[in-house]
Amino acid sequence: MGKKDDACLIYIARGNQGIAGASAASQWADWKIVHEEKGPFLNEMLGDPYRWRMNGILSVLVQETPQKAHEATALRILDFTVGQG
């Protein structure tokens, strides 16, 4: 993952959030999980496409799940740099 035509997928599964990637060289047949963040989270991961295009950094916003209803929870930004391998 990391070349222009490679693919990146941000997903949620089993209460965890994850990022998977596949290479254009394999015609996107080599999907693999490249990161999994333990949840549960209040929202699905939200990626920043502008930072990705401008800096090659995948910034993802997640919000922690509250312990009680209507309780404030932390927002986190997860930053990932993607190698050329």
Helices and strands as residue ranges (DSSP letters): E 7-13, E 16-22, G 24-26, E 32-37, E 46-47, H 49-55, E 57-63, E 75-81
